[in-house]
Amino acid sequence: MRKPFVAGNWKMHGSKASILTLVTGLNAKSSEISGVDIAICPPTIYIDYTSHCLSADNIFIGGQNIAEEPDQGAFTGESSVEMLKDLGCQYVVLGHSERRTIYGESDSQIAQKVKVAMKAGVTPILCIGETLEERQSGVMESVIAAQLKAVLDVVGIAAFESVVIAYEPIWAIGTGVTASPAQAQEVHAFIRSELAVLDSTVAEKVIIQYGGSVKPNNAVELFSQPDIDGGLIGGASLDANDFMAICKAAGV
Ligand code: PEP
């Protein structure tokens, strides 16, 4: 039985004032939620401040990116996984489509970051997903399989016991267009079947989140699909009531 996991990706949003309001709201509602793991992923610069505002003991902190280099060094503007860990991060979002498309991160760079995170004991939330063109031209499954394979080739299937996968169709991220529960389920089942070819036990255990315009009004139906184990939430994670309603939809 997989425990659902909901993570909030704040992207490059927030200020000390808005984070205090948001986290105060999360703290107040956290005791209403059970049966789901929860994380919030603030911008790197606000991780420490967010931790100080957070009193809920069932909400964990994650980062949104790390350097490929495992150690500190002359890498201007970068933050290492050890630095995030030092600030209390247990998770890190890797391979988000915004990093892939805007910053040109390749499958092999993402695989390296997954390896570095795992070595440090920080759980990667590995984002994979197709564009609308890829879906419409019938190459969706091969795109997703290639994104997975790039990481599997570097860390191996056994490591996926400690990797969270976030299936995020790029056409559904921040657009208000959600994949239908059936569309999402179909891809989640495909991802699990790809892993099962290598190790059925790992495939059965791996948490696969859905991400892409999840809101309180569509979360219940999405999360009731058999292979959807919670969500990676962008816009709706910036509102305490919405985010907690989504967490509640994933829980018991
Ligand atoms: C995301 O950024 O990972 C995401 C899913 O965003 P949104 O929920 O806003 O679509």
Residues whose N, C-alpha, C, O or C-beta is under 5 A from the ligand:
A	BS01	PEP	N9 A172 I173 G174 T175 G211 G212 S213 V214 L232 I233 G234 G235 A236
